[in-house]
Amino acid sequence: MPDDSRCPCGSGDTYGACCGPVLRRQRHAATAVALMRSRYTAFAVGDVDHLLRTWHPRTRPERAELTAPPADEVRWLRLDVLATGAGGPFDDAGTVEFTAVSQGPHGRQEQHELSRFVRVDGSWLYVDGDV
């Protein structure tokens, strides 16, 4: 994805100023919500490696279990961050409540989730979520 494109996470910023450097491992996500946005973007662009790398080892699925659908099958339309709990630059844990909207072979779908994150050795990791 070109750096001057609008970031899929809906922040309003460009990919190169928002999620791009996180997906390329040029910087860590500073907050739990920044990691959540980068993970949504990883789904949108099919970056399974980023999803696995940012998943806590205790709850991470096997690679074979986590396959992003081809871009022509599912189009990610929007990410709405509804609420956050802690997860800031000085926290070690946090939550992000969101709704992700997609369009696929079975029509429009919304995933509503309350996700839990922890910071390990300075990096935020997704632990799990209640859908």
FENVENQUI-V991015 format. One line per field, one symbol per residue. ss: DSSP state (h for helix, s for strand, l for the rest). Layout:
# FENVENQUI-V991015
ss: ???
This chain:
# FENVENQUI-V991015
ss: lllllslllllllslllllhhhhllllllllhhhhhhhhhhhhhhllhhhhhhlslllllllhhhlllllllllssssssssssssllllllssssssssssssllssssssssssssssllssssssssl
